[in-house]
C-alpha cells in the first residue's frame, strides 16, 4: 500500500500565491492587453510546481516491502557441520529472495553483533554471511547463547517497512529470556520463524553441576 | 561548498532561451486608427526588418534570468558547511543515525509545578524537535522505554514523516524503564557510514550502569524533560505497597497492610483514607519522614469487601501513585483458578491440605465416579488411597498426585510391606522446600519399584517414599505413605508438601495484584486455546496458548515447551481483566488483577545524582572520524527563486498598475 506524504506540508500554504498571481495577471495584464493568456498560465504553472516541489511530495510504501532479519547463533554449542549447513541454508534463502526484499544478518553469542547492515537481500550474497564479526569490528563471544539480545537487536534494526525474524539456533539458551522478546515481537505483530540446527546432543557427557557441604569436620 | 547533483546545472540552458525570447520581435497589436497620414513618419523602419533585436536590459528580463539561475543552482543541490546551519536549520546533508531513548516510565507522568505539560509530553515534544531536522539518508531509531520497550525506526523521508506522526500520537507506556537494556541495544545498533548520536530524554529519575554506558561507543546526550528542578519541587508521596491477609491472631479477621512513602526532603503529616467498594471506611493522619522514608499502615477489614482503595489526600506532582487498589475477593471467586479433582472415598487430611491452598477450585468425587475422572477438564487429579481401573486410567489427560496408592494399582509394587525410615533425600528439590520430615513416622507402607526415568525424592532402605514418574504420559508425583496411618498429616510438613506438589503439577493462578511493570506469567488451564487481557486503556491483547494435544512430530514436543502466558504490558495502573477461551471460542472464565502506580523506584522523582557521571563514560571513541556537518541549500534557493518570480511579476505588471492609478488625476486636470 502506498500513499502520498509531504516532507514540508507547511510550504503548501504558498499555493495561496497562485490565485493572487492569477487575479493580478487577469486584471492588470490580460484585460489591458499587456499579457497573453498563455503567458499567464505558464507563470501560474511555474509557481504552483515550484511550491509543490518545495513541499517535497513523497510516495510512502507500506509494510509489504519490508524484509527479514536473520538471527544466527554463533555459539560454541553448534558444531562445525551444523554451522555449515545453516550457512548454506542462509545463502539459499538470500538467493531466493525477491529483488526488492531487504534483509540483515545478526550474529550472536553472548552478545549480538550486526554482521551485515540492512540492504537488498540478494546483495548480502556478496558479503560473508557466515561472518562472525560485526560491521564495527566487534567479534561474537561464542561462550554463551543469548538469544534474547539477538532478537532484541533484530526487532530494533531500521529495516524499513515491516519485518519478519528468522532465528537460526539450537535453542540452548543460557543468557537472558528469549520468551520475553518473543512475547514483545508477538504484540508488535512481528513473526519469528525458527530454523532449529543441531546443538550439543543429549548423549554428550558433561559436568552438570558440582556441590559440596557448606562445612565439614575432620575425623 | 559541494554540489550533490551537479547535473542539475544543465537547467542553466534556460537562461539563453529566456534571452532569446526577449530578443524576438513581438507581433504588433492590431489597433484601428482614423488616418495613416503621419504613420510612415512616426515609424520609419518596417517592423519585419529584423526578426531578432538586441536583448533589452529590462528589469523583468534580469529577474527572469536570476530566477532561472537560482532554480538551476537549486537543482544541483548545493551543500555548504555548517556555518550556515543557523540560516537553514535542519537542512543538513551528512547522513546520520539518531538514536532517541525516550523515557516513558510512570515517573514521567509527573507534572512539574511551573508548567501544565507532564514530563512525558515535554519529552515527546523534545523528541519531535530532534527528529525534525532529519532528511533522506538519515536513519532514526526511537526506543520507547517502559515496561515493554518499543522500538520505532525510520530509514527514509517517508518513514521519517510516519515516525514523527506516530510519535506525536503514541501514548505513554508507563511502568519501569530499563535504561541499561536500552543503552546496550543502542550500542549494538552500529550502522556503517552513519554518524551515530544517542540522545536520552528522561526526567533523570533513572539509573545507568557506567560499564553499560561505556559500551555504547557513541556520544550520549542527556536531556531532562520539563524543568530540571530541585528535590523540593520533585517531592512526591506514594502508596508503594498494599496487601490483605488474615490476622496473625487467628481471630478470623482480615488485615489490610499498606506502605506510604515520602520522597520529598521534609517530613510531612498527611491524611490517608481507606475506601471499600466506593465508601470511606477508614481515615488516619500519617507522619512520614522525608528522603524516601516509608510508613506502614494497617486496617482491619469488614468481611465481604470486593474492592479496596487506599488514598493519600494531598496533591503532589504525580497523582497516579497517591492511590492503590486491591481486589481481596477476586482470588476466591476467580473462574480461572486451577481446577483440582480429589478422588477420595473418605476425604480427610489430604482434603484439608488441598482446601487450604489459595486460588484453586477443588472438587471432591468418590472413587467409583469413573465418569468424572474420565470426563477431563481438570488441571490436576489427586487420588487419595484409590486408583481407577486401567480403562479409565488410559483416558487420564492431566497431571496427577497419588497419595497412598493401593497395591495392585497401576504403580508397580513388591509383595513386602514395611515401616520405613527416611534414609535418602534429594537435597534442594522444590517439592521439599520448607518440608521438615524429622520425627515423621509412616506406618505400614508397600514397597514400590521405580521404573526407568522415575526420580526418587525421598527414599528408605526398602524403596521410595516420594517420587516423580509419568502416568499415561502425564507428569505424576507419588507419595507412597497412607496419611491415615502416618503421623505426617499431623505435622506442618504435610500441607507444605501438598502445596509444593500442587504448585509443581498444576498451573498457577493469577495473582490479585501485580507490581507495576512486572510481567504477568501464568500457565492457562489445559483446555485454554487463547487468553484475552484487557488493560485499563480498553485495548484487548490476544495471546495464543500452545495446545497440549498437539501430536504433530514437526512441532515442538509439549513436554519441552512452556505453555506459560507472558504478558508484559503492565505499565498502566488500573484493573486488568483476563479471559480464557477454548479452541471453539467459548469463554472458559475470567478474572481480574490490579496494577498500582506506586513503586519504590518510579515514585521517587528525584534526579539520580550518579546518572550524568555514568553517561559520561560513553566516550564515542570508536565512532567513525568526525564528519563536517553540511547543510543542503536547495529549499532556500527555491524559495528565493519563488520570491524573484513574484518580484518579476510585479515589475512586469507595474506600468499597468501605475497607469491605472494616474488616470483619475488626468481626468481631474481636464
Interface residues (C-beta under 8 A of the other chain):
Chain A: X5 X6 X7 X8 X14 X17 X21 X24 X25 X28 X29 X32 X33 X34 X35 X43 X46 X47 X50 X51 X53 X54 X56 X58 X59 X60 X61 X111 X112 X113 X114 X117 X118 X134 X135 X136 X138 X149 X152 X153 X155 X156 X157 X158 X159 X160 X161 X179 X180 X183 X184 X186 X187 X188 X211
Chain B: X29 X71 X97 X135 X139 X140 X141 X143 X148 X149 X150 X151 X153 X154 X155 X156 X157 X158 X159 X161 X162 X181 X184 X185 X188 X189 X190 X191 X192 X217 X427 X519 X541 X543 X562 X564 X566 X567 X568 X569 X622 X635 X638 X639 X641 X642 X645 X646 X649 X652 X653 X655 X656 X657 X659 X660
